[in-house]
Amino acid sequence: MEFIEVVRRRRMVRNFDPDRPVPGDVRERILSNALHAPSAGFSQGWAFLVLEGADKERYWEVAGAQPGREDWVGRLRRAPLLVLPFAHEQAYRDRYGEPDKNRSAWTAPYWFIDTGMASLLMLLTVVDEGLGACFVGLPVPRIDAIKAEFGVPDEFAPIGAIPIGYRAPDPRSPSLRRGRRPTSEVVHRGQWGQHTG
């Protein structure tokens, strides 16, 4: 698939065929491509918890019910593969304490940004492989329980969860009615507020 087609087809899929597992070689390409994301100082302060089968069901049990969202979560739960990306701040602090960097302040928390970029590469790879995925947040009150259940060290912070699988009929998100903002609104050329080139 051409890259422009991958970008245009990318969307958040919220329903999956539970009877079609993600092939192992596809799963490994998705994970491997994530490692090509940029990272500040090549710190690579990310980690990915991959859950399938009974382990994936453990996640959903620990995550608990989300009142008013049972149907939505039920469809996500059908995905045969679940990846939880984690950011590791200390990897950046350690790397930027080395002589060639020697810096302790950043304009943004790059451990989260870089882990987000790695997650986007997973989402794009999913499209290229003919599958669907969604990026969702973890239920905040359950994060400590989720980390404890899977033995995640305290210093790793989850940024979300990525259910992955073959798409099933999926109702369109009502949020799409907002429409995509045009470049004429979001691109400032040479000076803030100047939108034409």
N, CA, C and O atoms as a DFTB+ gen file, in Angstrom:
788 C
 N C O
     1  1       0.847      -1.177       0.000
     2  2       0.000       0.000       0.000
     3  2       0.892       1.240       0.000
     4  3       1.897       1.275       0.710
     5  1       0.541       2.250      -0.781
     6  2       1.289       3.499      -0.796
     7  2       1.131       4.206       0.550
     8  3       0.087       4.105       1.195
     9  1       2.179       4.924       0.966
    10  2       2.148       5.574       2.277
    11  2       0.967       6.530       2.419
    12  3       0.311       6.551       3.461
    13  1       0.691       7.317       1.388
    14  2      -0.418       8.272       1.469
    15  2      -1.737       7.558       1.703
    16  3      -2.621       8.082       2.381
    17  1      -1.873       6.357       1.141
    18  2      -3.086       5.563       1.342
    19  2      -3.160       5.044       2.776
    20  3      -4.241       5.005       3.364
    21  1      -2.030       4.647       3.339
    22  2      -1.994       4.212       4.742
    23  2      -2.465       5.349       5.641
    24  3      -3.294       5.145       6.527
    25  1      -1.936       6.538       5.410
    26  2      -2.306       7.695       6.240
    27  2      -3.798       7.992       6.109
    28  3      -4.475       8.230       7.108
    29  1      -4.302       7.978       4.894
    30  2      -5.713       8.323       4.678
    31  2      -6.667       7.255       5.196
    32  3      -7.804       7.565       5.552
    33  1      -6.224       6.008       5.242
    34  2      -7.099       4.926       5.738
    35  2      -7.038       4.765       7.256
    36  3      -7.884       4.090       7.843
    37  1      -6.054       5.373       7.884
    38  2      -5.922       5.210       9.333
    39  2      -7.126       5.819      10.039
    40  3      -7.474       6.979       9.818
    41  1      -7.745       5.025      10.882
    42  2      -8.840       5.496      11.716
    43  2      -8.885       4.640      12.967
    44  3      -8.282       3.567      13.012
    45  1      -9.586       5.100      13.971
    46  2      -9.722       4.336      15.195
    47  2     -10.847       3.309      15.024
    48  3     -12.022       3.665      14.939
    49  1     -10.470       2.050      14.975
    50  2     -11.420       0.947      14.813
    51  2     -11.823       0.478      16.208
    52  3     -10.973       0.250      17.068
    53  1     -13.130       0.336      16.419
    54  2     -13.632       0.008      17.748
    55  2     -14.416      -1.303      17.806
    56  3     -15.126      -1.565      18.777
    57  1     -14.286      -2.125      16.762
    58  2     -14.929      -3.430      16.784
    59  2     -14.083      -4.396      15.967
    60  3     -13.574      -4.052      14.901
    61  1     -13.943      -5.611      16.487
    62  2     -13.009      -6.570      15.906
    63  2     -13.636      -7.945      15.778
    64  3     -14.570      -8.298      16.498
    65  1     -13.096      -8.712      14.841
    66  2     -13.503     -10.098      14.659
    67  2     -12.714     -10.941      15.664
    68  3     -11.507     -11.110      15.495
    69  1     -13.363     -11.474      16.705
    70  2     -12.635     -12.214      17.736
    71  2     -12.141     -13.587      17.274
    72  3     -11.334     -14.220      17.955
    73  1     -12.628     -14.045      16.113
    74  2     -12.269     -15.373      15.622
    75  2     -11.069     -15.364      14.678
    76  3     -10.674     -16.416      14.175
    77  1     -10.487     -14.191      14.433
    78  2      -9.326     -14.092      13.534
    79  2      -8.138     -13.532      14.305
    80  3      -8.014     -12.316      14.448
    81  1      -7.274     -14.392      14.796
    82  2      -6.100     -13.894      15.527
    83  2      -5.153     -13.140      14.600
    84  3      -5.151     -13.344      13.386
    85  1      -4.362     -12.279      15.191
    86  2      -3.325     -11.569      14.439
    87  2      -2.179     -12.550      14.218
    88  3      -1.639     -13.079      15.190
    89  1      -1.792     -12.809      12.974
    90  2      -0.682     -13.734      12.731
    91  2       0.596     -13.265      13.434
    92  3       0.860     -12.067      13.538
    93  1       1.372     -14.224      13.906
    94  2       2.588     -13.910      14.646
    95  2       3.558     -13.024      13.895
    96  3       4.145     -12.116      14.483
    97  1       3.741     -13.272      12.593
    98  2       4.683     -12.454      11.836
    99  2       4.189     -11.014      11.697
   100  3       4.988     -10.079      11.674
   101  1       2.871     -10.840      11.605
   102  2       2.299      -9.491      11.529
   103  2       2.479      -8.786      12.868
   104  3       2.883      -7.624      12.920
   105  1       2.175      -9.501      13.951
   106  2       2.366      -8.930      15.290
   107  2       3.797      -8.443      15.459
   108  3       4.021      -7.341      15.959
   109  1       4.764      -9.251      15.048
   110  2       6.166      -8.887      15.232
   111  2       6.570      -7.699      14.349
   112  3       7.405      -6.892      14.756
   113  1       5.992      -7.581      13.151
   114  2       6.268      -6.405      12.305
   115  2       5.714      -5.141      12.951
   116  3       6.359      -4.092      12.923
   117  1       4.526      -5.238      13.528
   118  2       3.923      -4.090      14.204
   119  2       4.840      -3.608      15.326
   120  3       5.105      -2.413      15.449
   121  1       5.316      -4.538      16.134
   122  2       6.180      -4.192      17.267
   123  2       7.545      -3.715      16.802
   124  3       8.092      -2.759      17.351
   125  1       8.091      -4.369      15.805
   126  2       9.413      -3.994      15.293
   127  2       9.403      -2.600      14.687
   128  3      10.341      -1.828      14.886
   129  1       8.343      -2.271      13.945
   130  2       8.263      -0.943      13.341
   131  2       8.192       0.154      14.393
   132  3       8.678       1.262      14.165
   133  1       7.593      -0.140      15.541
   134  2       7.521       0.855      16.616
   135  2       8.914       1.294      17.054
   136  3       9.106       2.436      17.472
   137  1       9.875       0.398      16.960
   138  2      11.235       0.700      17.407
   139  2      11.961       1.665      16.485
   140  3      13.066       2.106      16.798
   141  1      11.354       1.997      15.354
   142  2      11.951       2.958      14.424
   143  2      11.467       4.386      14.680
   144  3      11.796       5.301      13.925
   145  1      10.696       4.572      15.731
   146  2      10.236       5.919      16.075
   147  2      11.425       6.763      16.521
   148  3      12.398       6.233      17.058
   149  1      11.350       8.078      16.302
   150  2      12.418       8.931      16.816
   151  2      12.372       8.972      18.339
   152  3      11.308       8.833      18.942
   153  1      13.523       9.161      18.946
   154  2      13.552       9.355      20.395
   155  2      14.676      10.325      20.734
   156  3      15.779      10.230      20.196
   157  1      14.384      11.244      21.621
   158  2      15.351      12.271      22.024
   159  2      16.623      11.612      22.540
   160  3      16.577      10.769      23.436
   161  1      17.754      12.002      21.967
   162  2      19.039      11.441      22.393
   163  2      19.146       9.949      22.147
   164  3      20.016       9.285      22.710
   165  1      18.273       9.419      21.314
   166  2      18.182       7.972      21.079
   167  2      18.032       7.227      22.403
   168  3      18.570       6.137      22.596
   169  1      17.276       7.861      23.312
   170  2      17.047       7.295      24.648
   171  2      16.205       6.032      24.600
   172  3      16.406       5.119      25.401
   173  1      15.257       5.972      23.660
   174  2      14.391       4.811      23.488
   175  2      13.701       4.414      24.789
   176  3      13.651       3.240      25.156
   177  1      13.180       5.411      25.464
   178  2      12.545       5.187      26.771
   179  2      11.122       4.699      26.665
   180  3      10.202       5.335      27.181
   181  1      10.934       3.591      26.010
   182  2       9.613       3.006      25.855
   183  2       9.687       1.516      26.130
   184  3      10.758       0.911      26.075
   185  1       8.552       0.941      26.422
   186  2       8.417      -0.505      26.579
   187  2       6.973      -0.845      26.214
   188  3       6.078      -0.010      26.344
   189  1       6.756      -2.068      25.759
   190  2       5.434      -2.465      25.279
   191  2       5.032      -3.792      25.913
   192  3       5.747      -4.788      25.801
   193  1       3.889      -3.791      26.573
   194  2       3.329      -5.003      27.147
   195  2       2.356      -5.575      26.121
   196  3       1.365      -4.931      25.777
   197  1       2.635      -6.781      25.634
   198  2       1.841      -7.427      24.588
   199  2       0.981      -8.498      25.240
   200  3       1.487      -9.404      25.902
   201  1      -0.328      -8.380      25.043
   202  2      -1.269      -9.294      25.684
   203  2      -2.161      -9.968      24.647
   204  3      -2.759      -9.313      23.794
   205  1      -2.235     -11.285      24.744
   206  2      -3.097     -12.082      23.886
   207  2      -3.746     -13.161      24.747
   208  3      -3.272     -13.461      25.842
   209  1      -4.829     -13.740      24.245
   210  2      -5.468     -14.869      24.932
   211  2      -5.866     -14.544      26.358
   212  3      -6.473     -13.509      26.631
   213  1      -5.510     -15.454      27.273
   214  2      -5.893     -15.302      28.674
   215  2      -5.276     -14.055      29.302
   216  3      -5.886     -13.432      30.171
   217  1      -4.067     -13.688      28.867
   218  2      -3.438     -12.482      29.422
   219  2      -4.236     -11.232      29.059
   220  3      -4.397     -10.330      29.881
   221  1      -4.727     -11.187      27.835
   222  2      -5.552     -10.053      27.394
   223  2      -6.837     -10.005      28.218
   224  3      -7.274      -8.924      28.613
   225  1      -7.442     -11.156      28.481
   226  2      -8.665     -11.189      29.292
   227  2      -8.391     -10.726      30.714
   228  3      -9.234     -10.070      31.326
   229  1      -7.207     -11.065      31.250
   230  2      -6.829     -10.567      32.581
   231  2      -6.822      -9.045      32.599
   232  3      -7.282      -8.421      33.555
   233  1      -6.291      -8.453      31.521
   234  2      -6.269      -6.988      31.466
   235  2      -7.687      -6.432      31.588
   236  3      -7.950      -5.557      32.414
   237  1      -8.600      -6.948      30.758
   238  2      -9.958      -6.397      30.755
   239  2     -10.665      -6.621      32.086
   240  3     -11.470      -5.790      32.507
   241  1     -10.374      -7.731      32.748
   242  2     -10.971      -7.970      34.067
   243  2     -10.449      -6.960      35.089
   244  3     -11.220      -6.401      35.869
   245  1      -9.144      -6.733      35.079
   246  2      -8.550      -5.786      36.030
   247  2      -8.968      -4.356      35.701
   248  3      -9.199      -3.557      36.609
   249  1      -9.068      -4.024      34.419
   250  2      -9.473      -2.669      34.013
   251  2     -10.886      -2.357      34.492
   252  3     -11.217      -1.198      34.741
   253  1     -11.725      -3.398      34.622
   254  2     -13.057      -3.222      35.192
   255  2     -14.062      -2.618      34.233
   256  3     -13.726      -2.173      33.136
   257  1     -15.288      -2.618      34.677
   258  2     -16.384      -2.054      33.891
   259  2     -16.276      -0.537      33.880
   260  3     -15.825       0.075      34.848
   261  1     -16.691       0.054      32.784
   262  2     -16.732       1.512      32.680
   263  2     -18.184       1.909      32.477
   264  3     -18.696       1.824      31.360
   265  1     -18.855       2.342      33.536
   266  2     -20.283       2.657      33.440
   267  2     -20.600       3.578      32.262
   268  3     -19.942       4.595      32.041
   269  1     -21.630       3.186      31.516
   270  2     -22.043       3.965      30.359
   271  2     -21.249       3.663      29.102
   272  3     -21.569       4.169      28.026
   273  1     -20.215       2.838      29.230
   274  2     -19.376       2.535      28.063
   275  2     -19.251       1.033      27.825
   276  3     -18.345       0.589      27.120
   277  1     -20.150       0.257      28.407
   278  2     -20.046      -1.199      28.318
   279  2     -20.034      -1.702      26.878
   280  3     -19.238      -2.579      26.543
   281  1     -20.904      -1.161      26.017
   282  2     -20.949      -1.611      24.623
   283  2     -19.631      -1.305      23.923
   284  3     -19.071      -2.154      23.229
   285  1     -19.150      -0.098      24.112
   286  2     -17.910       0.352      23.480
   287  2     -16.738      -0.513      23.943
   288  3     -15.966      -1.000      23.116
   289  1     -16.597      -0.708      25.246
   290  2     -15.509      -1.527      25.783
   291  2     -15.670      -2.980      25.346
   292  3     -14.680      -3.656      25.069
   293  1     -16.898      -3.460      25.283
   294  2     -17.144      -4.832      24.837
   295  2     -16.644      -5.083      23.427
   296  3     -16.120      -6.157      23.133
   297  1     -16.802      -4.093      22.549
   298  2     -16.296      -4.247      21.179
   299  2     -14.774      -4.212      21.156
   300  3     -14.152      -4.981      20.423
   301  1     -14.168      -3.336      21.943
   302  2     -12.695      -3.275      22.005
   303  2     -12.127      -4.581      22.546
   304  3     -11.081      -5.055      22.104
   305  1     -12.827      -5.141      23.494
   306  2     -12.377      -6.372      24.152
   307  2     -12.279      -7.542      23.179
   308  3     -11.567      -8.509      23.450
   309  1     -12.975      -7.471      22.064
   310  2     -12.965      -8.543      21.058
   311  2     -11.648      -8.605      20.285
   312  3     -11.361      -9.616      19.644
   313  1     -10.845      -7.544      20.336
   314  2      -9.563      -7.540      19.612
   315  2      -8.680      -8.655      20.161
   316  3      -8.537      -8.775      21.378
   317  1      -8.088      -9.467      19.298
   318  2      -7.268     -10.583      19.773
   319  2      -5.896     -10.170      20.312
   320  3      -5.233     -10.954      20.990
   321  1      -5.474      -8.947      20.012
   322  2      -4.155      -8.469      20.436
   323  2      -4.317      -7.121      21.116
   324  3      -5.038      -6.250      20.629
   325  1      -3.645      -6.959      22.238
   326  2      -3.672      -5.703      22.978
   327  2      -2.241      -5.332      23.320
   328  3      -1.509      -6.136      23.898
   329  1      -1.836      -4.109      22.965
   330  2      -0.489      -3.624      23.275
   331  2      -0.630      -2.414      24.185
   332  3      -1.363      -1.474      23.876
   333  1       0.076      -2.443      25.306
   334  2       0.115      -1.304      26.215
   335  2       1.494      -0.658      26.135
   336  3       2.475      -1.259      26.572
   337  1       1.591       0.566      25.580
   338  2       2.875       1.265      25.520
   339  2       3.149       1.997      26.843
   340  3       2.257       2.614      27.426
   341  1       4.371       1.912      27.286
   342  2       4.797       2.568      28.527
   343  2       5.969       3.502      28.250
   344  3       6.856       3.187      27.456
   345  1       5.961       4.652      28.912
   346  2       7.055       5.618      28.817
   347  2       7.930       5.507      30.057
   348  3       7.433       5.291      31.162
   349  1       9.240       5.658      29.866
   350  2      10.208       5.513      30.952
   351  2      11.037       6.793      31.079
   352  3      12.062       6.950      30.416
   353  1      10.585       7.691      31.930
   354  2      11.227       8.997      32.098
   355  2      12.699       8.872      32.479
   356  3      13.535       9.620      31.971
   357  1      13.019       7.946      33.358
   358  2      14.398       7.848      33.857
   359  2      15.384       7.521      32.739
   360  3      16.548       7.914      32.812
   361  1      14.941       6.816      31.717
   362  2      15.831       6.543      30.577
   363  2      16.314       7.841      29.953
   364  3      17.458       7.926      29.506
   365  1      15.459       8.846      29.917
   366  2      15.824      10.151      29.353
   367  2      16.715      10.923      30.315
   368  3      17.685      11.557      29.901
   369  1      16.386      10.867      31.586
   370  2      17.216      11.568      32.583
   371  2      18.631      10.968      32.601
   372  3      19.623      11.692      32.684
   373  1      18.702       9.638      32.521
   374  2      20.019       8.987      32.487
   375  2      20.781       9.370      31.227
   376  3      21.956       9.731      31.291
   377  1      20.111       9.292      30.083
   378  2      20.779       9.593      28.809
   379  2      21.252      11.043      28.758
   380  3      22.352      11.329      28.287
   381  1      20.410      11.957      29.248
   382  2      20.759      13.375      29.189
   383  2      21.684      13.796      30.325
   384  3      22.074      14.961      30.409
   385  1      22.034      12.865      31.189
   386  2      23.069      13.107      32.184
   387  2      24.448      12.718      31.668
   388  3      25.455      12.992      32.321
   389  1      24.501      12.083      30.501
   390  2      25.778      11.677      29.915
   391  2      26.511      12.897      29.349
   392  3      25.879      13.892      28.993
   393  1      27.843      12.821      29.267
   394  2      28.652      13.991      28.874
   395  2      28.261      14.625      27.537
   396  3      28.351      15.845      27.395
   397  1      27.831      13.830      26.557
   398  2      27.502      14.427      25.254
   399  2      26.159      15.153      25.252
   400  3      25.823      15.819      24.274
   401  1      25.390      15.034      26.330
   402  2      24.090      15.717      26.415
   403  2      24.091      16.717      27.573
   404  3      23.912      17.917      27.367
   405  1      24.295      16.213      28.785
   406  2      24.402      17.038      29.992
   407  2      23.296      18.090      30.077
   408  3      23.561      19.291      30.102
   409  1      22.063      17.614      30.121
   410  2      20.922      18.521      30.233
   411  2      19.851      17.850      31.080
   412  3      19.673      16.634      31.008
   413  1      19.145      18.628      31.873
   414  2      18.105      18.044      32.720
   415  2      16.748      18.711      32.522
   416  3      15.792      18.374      33.220
   417  1      16.648      19.650      31.585
   418  2      15.367      20.310      31.344
   419  2      14.992      20.163      29.870
   420  3      15.844      20.223      28.983
   421  1      13.713      19.972      29.636
   422  2      13.193      19.811      28.283
   423  2      12.007      20.739      28.089
   424  3      11.350      21.128      29.055
   425  1      11.736      21.089      26.853
   426  2      10.567      21.918      26.556
   427  2       9.273      21.116      26.659
   428  3       8.192      21.694      26.765
   429  1       9.377      19.800      26.630
   430  2       8.216      18.914      26.723
   431  2       8.693      17.572      27.277
   432  3       9.882      17.265      27.183
   433  1       7.802      16.768      27.849
   434  2       8.191      15.442      28.360
   435  2       8.374      14.454      27.208
   436  3       7.439      13.747      26.831
   437  1       9.583      14.412      26.655
   438  2       9.825      13.624      25.447
   439  2       9.613      12.123      25.639
   440  3       9.390      11.412      24.659
   441  1       9.676      11.631      26.858
   442  2       9.413      10.204      27.089
   443  2       7.982       9.871      26.673
   444  3       7.733       8.785      26.150
   445  1       7.029      10.797      26.898
   446  2       5.656      10.573      26.459
   447  2       5.515      10.804      24.949
   448  3       4.841      10.041      24.256
   449  1       6.149      11.849      24.459
   450  2       6.061      12.159      23.030
   451  2       6.630      11.017      22.200
   452  3       6.002      10.573      21.239
   453  1       7.818      10.540      22.568
   454  2       8.461       9.482      21.796
   455  2       7.675       8.178      21.857
   456  3       7.585       7.462      20.860
   457  1       7.107       7.863      23.016
   458  2       6.290       6.655      23.134
   459  2       5.022       6.802      22.298
   460  3       4.535       5.826      21.728
   461  1       4.486       8.021      22.224
   462  2       3.348       8.283      21.349
   463  2       3.706       8.095      19.880
   464  3       2.913       7.558      19.107
   465  1       4.919       8.545      19.490
   466  2       5.347       8.354      18.101
   467  2       5.508       6.873      17.789
   468  3       5.144       6.425      16.701
   469  1       6.048       6.115      18.728
   470  2       6.178       4.665      18.523
   471  2       4.795       4.028      18.372
   472  3       4.603       3.116      17.568
   473  1       3.841       4.520      19.155
   474  2       2.471       4.008      19.063
   475  2       1.862       4.332      17.706
   476  3       1.162       3.500      17.129
   477  1       2.120       5.526      17.191
   478  2       1.598       5.892      15.872
   479  2       2.193       4.996      14.789
   480  3       1.493       4.609      13.853
   481  1       3.475       4.664      14.909
   482  2       4.054       3.747      13.923
   483  2       3.365       2.384      13.979
   484  3       3.191       1.735      12.947
   485  1       2.970       1.947      15.179
   486  2       2.200       0.707      15.275
   487  2       0.874       0.858      14.557
   488  3       0.484      -0.017      13.784
   489  1       0.167       1.972      14.803
   490  2      -1.134       2.186      14.172
   491  2      -1.027       2.216      12.648
   492  3      -1.892       1.678      11.956
   493  1       0.018       2.835      12.128
   494  2       0.198       2.883      10.677
   495  2       0.561       1.505      10.118
   496  3       0.100       1.135       9.038
   497  1       1.372       0.756      10.836
   498  2       1.725      -0.592      10.391
   499  2       0.484      -1.481      10.364
   500  3       0.316      -2.296       9.456
   501  1      -0.380      -1.320      11.358
   502  2      -1.626      -2.082      11.402
   503  2      -2.425      -1.857      10.118
   504  3      -2.918      -2.813       9.521
   505  1      -2.555      -0.597       9.691
   506  2      -3.300      -0.289       8.465
   507  2      -2.618      -0.940       7.262
   508  3      -3.277      -1.541       6.414
   509  1      -1.296      -0.815       7.200
   510  2      -0.554      -1.376       6.075
   511  2      -0.710      -2.898       5.998
   512  3      -0.632      -3.478       4.916
   513  1      -0.928      -3.530       7.133
   514  2      -1.106      -4.982       7.185
   515  2      -2.553      -5.408       6.964
   516  3      -2.851      -6.602       6.968
   517  1      -3.463      -4.438       6.768
   518  2      -4.855      -4.770       6.507
   519  2      -5.686      -5.037       7.746
   520  3      -6.753      -5.645       7.661
   521  1      -5.211      -4.593       8.887
   522  2      -5.931      -4.780      10.144
   523  2      -6.460      -3.436      10.627
   524  3      -6.295      -2.413       9.962
   525  1      -7.094      -3.454      11.787
   526  2      -7.577      -2.237      12.422
   527  2      -7.062      -2.144      13.835
   528  3      -6.669      -3.144      14.436
   529  1      -7.065      -0.923      14.369
   530  2      -6.611      -0.697      15.742
   531  2      -7.249       0.569      16.279
   532  3      -7.821       1.368      15.537
   533  1      -7.137       0.727      17.561
   534  2      -7.651       1.913      18.231
   535  2      -6.664       2.269      19.344
   536  3      -6.076       1.385      19.966
   537  1      -6.488       3.553      19.586
   538  2      -5.678       3.986      20.723
   539  2      -6.645       4.514      21.775
   540  3      -7.403       5.449      21.518
   541  1      -6.616       3.914      22.956
   542  2      -7.527       4.308      24.030
   543  2      -6.740       4.519      25.319
   544  3      -5.667       3.949      25.514
   545  1      -7.293       5.342      26.181
   546  2      -6.680       5.549      27.491
   547  2      -7.006       4.413      28.432
   548  3      -7.987       3.694      28.239
   549  1      -6.181       4.253      29.450
   550  2      -6.472       3.287      30.496
   551  2      -7.381       3.951      31.531
   552  3      -7.294       5.163      31.726
   553  1      -8.246       3.190      32.197
   554  2      -9.081       3.790      33.243
   555  2      -8.179       4.225      34.402
   556  3      -7.584       3.391      35.085
   557  1      -8.087       5.524      34.611
   558  2      -7.131       6.094      35.567
   559  2      -7.204       5.446      36.954
   560  3      -6.157       5.135      37.522
   561  1      -8.409       5.227      37.526
   562  2      -8.443       4.618      38.869
   563  2      -7.893       3.189      38.915
   564  3      -7.621       2.673      39.999
   565  1      -7.728       2.545      37.756
   566  2      -7.292       1.152      37.709
   567  2      -5.835       0.990      37.282
   568  3      -5.345      -0.137      37.201
   569  1      -5.129       2.092      37.005
   570  2      -3.762       1.988      36.494
   571  2      -2.846       1.240      37.454
   572  3      -2.100       0.359      37.027
   573  1      -2.886       1.569      38.728
   574  2      -2.016       0.872      39.694
   575  2      -2.323      -0.624      39.729
   576  3      -1.408      -1.443      39.808
   577  1      -3.604      -0.982      39.671
   578  2      -3.985      -2.402      39.695
   579  2      -3.519      -3.108      38.426
   580  3      -3.068      -4.253      38.479
   581  1      -3.626      -2.430      37.289
   582  2      -3.170      -3.020      36.021
   583  2      -1.667      -3.250      36.070
   584  3      -1.186      -4.321      35.697
   585  1      -0.922      -2.245      36.531
   586  2       0.538      -2.394      36.611
   587  2       0.911      -3.518      37.570
   588  3       1.820      -4.299      37.287
   589  1       0.223      -3.606      38.692
   590  2       0.517      -4.662      39.671
   591  2       0.215      -6.042      39.092
   592  3       0.991      -6.978      39.284
   593  1      -0.898      -6.171      38.393
   594  2      -1.298      -7.464      37.821
   595  2      -0.251      -8.011      36.859
   596  3      -0.029      -9.220      36.797
   597  1       0.397      -7.112      36.102
   598  2       1.348      -7.559      35.088
   599  2       2.800      -7.306      35.476
   600  3       3.696      -7.461      34.646
   601  1       3.046      -6.919      36.729
   602  2       4.415      -6.756      37.217
   603  2       5.177      -5.607      36.592
   604  3       6.402      -5.662      36.485
   605  1       4.466      -4.556      36.175
   606  2       5.122      -3.400      35.547
   607  2       5.808      -2.566      36.625
   608  3       5.157      -2.163      37.589
   609  1       7.105      -2.297      36.484
   610  2       7.807      -1.489      37.489
   611  2       7.204      -0.089      37.616
   612  3       6.674       0.464      36.652
   613  1       7.295       0.468      38.817
   614  2       6.699       1.778      39.111
   615  2       7.149       2.868      38.156
   616  3       6.365       3.753      37.814
   617  1       8.415       2.817      37.716
   618  2       8.953       3.921      36.909
   619  2       8.452       3.947      35.462
   620  3       8.808       4.849      34.703
   621  1       7.638       2.975      35.079
   622  2       7.069       2.956      33.738
   623  2       5.630       3.475      33.790
   624  3       4.807       2.977      34.558
   625  1       5.339       4.488      32.959
   626  2       4.015       5.116      32.947
   627  2       3.266       4.717      31.674
   628  3       3.783       4.906      30.573
   629  1       2.058       4.170      31.811
   630  2       1.291       3.802      30.618
   631  2       0.774       5.057      29.925
   632  3       0.371       6.021      30.576
   633  1       0.792       5.031      28.596
   634  2       0.210       6.157      27.862
   635  2      -1.128       5.774      27.244
   636  3      -1.848       6.646      26.757
   637  1      -1.478       4.492      27.252
   638  2      -2.741       4.055      26.681
   639  2      -2.710       2.572      26.385
   640  3      -1.857       1.836      26.882
   641  1      -3.656       2.148      25.566
   642  2      -3.745       0.751      25.131
   643  2      -4.120       0.749      23.658
   644  3      -4.851       1.622      23.190
   645  1      -3.609      -0.246      22.929
   646  2      -3.879      -0.358      21.500
   647  2      -4.471      -1.738      21.206
   648  3      -3.730      -2.705      21.032
   649  1      -5.816      -1.834      21.149
   650  2      -6.433      -3.080      20.688
   651  2      -6.209      -3.218      19.181
   652  3      -6.377      -2.253      18.436
   653  1      -5.829      -4.420      18.733
   654  2      -5.486      -4.664      17.334
   655  2      -6.160      -5.951      16.869
   656  3      -6.192      -6.945      17.595
   657  1      -6.695      -5.922      15.654
   658  2      -7.277      -7.129      15.084
   659  2      -7.882      -6.841      13.728
   660  3      -7.718      -5.756      13.171
   661  1      -8.587      -7.834      13.204
   662  2      -9.305      -7.660      11.945
   663  2     -10.613      -6.940      12.246
   664  3     -11.310      -7.262      13.208
   665  1     -10.928      -5.966      11.409
   666  2     -12.105      -5.142      11.639
   667  2     -13.396      -5.931      11.502
   668  3     -13.513      -6.833      10.672
   669  1     -14.358      -5.570      12.335
   670  2     -15.734      -6.046      12.221
   671  2     -16.596      -4.807      11.994
   672  3     -16.113      -3.690      12.181
   673  1     -17.863      -4.975      11.594
   674  2     -18.708      -3.791      11.410
   675  2     -18.619      -2.878      12.635
   676  3     -18.719      -3.318      13.780
   677  1     -18.430      -1.602      12.347
   678  2     -18.060      -0.657      13.394
   679  2     -18.846       0.637      13.216
   680  3     -18.694       1.300      12.190
   681  1     -19.678       1.014      14.174
   682  2     -20.396       2.287      14.019
   683  2     -19.414       3.453      14.006
   684  3     -18.415       3.448      14.725
   685  1     -19.711       4.440      13.186
   686  2     -18.844       5.620      13.116
   687  2     -18.946       6.403      14.421
   688  3     -20.012       6.496      15.031
   689  1     -17.825       6.957      14.828
   690  2     -17.800       7.773      16.035
   691  2     -18.602       9.048      15.815
   692  3     -18.454       9.689      14.775
   693  1     -19.448       9.431      16.770
   694  2     -20.178      10.685      16.644
   695  2     -19.242      11.903      16.603
   696  3     -19.626      12.967      16.118
   697  1     -18.043      11.744      17.104
   698  2     -17.072      12.848      17.096
   699  2     -16.705      13.265      15.676
   700  3     -16.302      14.406      15.449
   701  1     -16.841      12.343      14.713
   702  2     -16.469      12.658      13.328
   703  2     -17.336      13.766      12.727
   704  3     -16.946      14.393      11.741
   705  1     -18.501      14.007      13.313
   706  2     -19.358      15.092      12.824
   707  2     -18.668      16.448      12.941
   708  3     -19.032      17.397      12.246
   709  1     -17.687      16.537      13.806
   710  2     -16.947      17.798      13.965
   711  2     -16.170      18.150      12.698
   712  3     -15.908      19.323      12.430
   713  1     -15.807      17.141      11.927
   714  2     -15.037      17.367      10.707
   715  2     -13.563      17.604      11.008
   716  3     -13.183      17.990      12.113
   717  1     -12.757      17.361      10.000
   718  2     -11.313      17.568      10.123
   719  2     -11.009      19.045       9.894
   720  3     -11.476      19.631       8.917
   721  1     -10.244      19.638      10.772
   722  2      -9.884      21.046      10.617
   723  2      -8.984      21.209       9.397
   724  3      -8.059      20.420       9.206
   725  1      -9.239      22.217       8.572
   726  2      -8.429      22.410       7.370
   727  2      -7.064      23.019       7.702
   728  3      -6.880      23.648       8.745
   729  1      -6.119      22.815       6.790
   730  2      -4.786      23.395       7.001
   731  2      -4.865      24.909       7.110
   732  3      -4.027      25.519       7.774
   733  1      -5.851      25.528       6.474
   734  2      -5.976      26.986       6.539
   735  2      -6.252      27.484       7.946
   736  3      -6.068      28.668       8.226
   737  1      -6.692      26.598       8.841
   738  2      -6.918      26.980      10.239
   739  2      -5.736      26.656      11.132
   740  3      -5.469      27.377      12.093
   741  1      -5.027      25.583      10.829
   742  2      -4.019      25.099      11.776
   743  2      -2.582      25.368      11.355
   744  3      -1.670      25.232      12.170
   745  1      -2.358      25.749      10.090
   746  2      -1.002      26.017       9.616
   747  2      -0.796      27.527       9.572
   748  3      -1.529      28.249       8.896
   749  1       0.214      27.991      10.307
   750  2       0.572      29.411      10.341
   751  2       1.871      29.552       9.554
   752  3       2.843      28.849       9.830
   753  1       1.892      30.448       8.585
   754  2       3.016      30.537       7.651
   755  2       3.811      31.820       7.871
   756  3       3.378      32.913       7.505
   757  1       4.973      31.660       8.472
   758  2       5.879      32.783       8.677
   759  2       5.545      33.642       9.872
   760  3       6.441      34.264      10.442
   761  1       4.304      33.699      10.269
   762  2       3.869      34.511      11.400
   763  2       2.561      33.919      11.919
   764  3       1.703      33.521      11.130
   765  1       2.405      33.860      13.227
   766  2       1.176      33.313      13.802
   767  2      -0.006      34.137      13.283
   768  3       0.010      35.368      13.315
   769  1      -1.020      33.431      12.808
   770  2      -2.192      34.096      12.293
   771  2      -2.179      34.289      10.789
   772  3      -3.204      34.635      10.202
   773  1      -1.033      34.072      10.157
   774  2      -0.938      34.184       8.705
   775  2      -1.081      32.783       8.114
   776  3      -0.221      31.924       8.307
   777  1      -2.168      32.569       7.401
   778  2      -2.486      31.215       6.938
   779  2      -2.256      30.989       5.451
   780  3      -2.378      29.856       4.985
   781  1      -1.934      32.006       4.707
   782  2      -1.692      31.812       3.276
   783  2      -0.207      31.968       2.983
   784  3       0.494      32.745       3.631
   785  1       0.254      31.219       1.999
   786  2       1.679      31.201       1.693
   787  2       2.084      32.125       0.603
   788  3       3.264      32.193       0.259
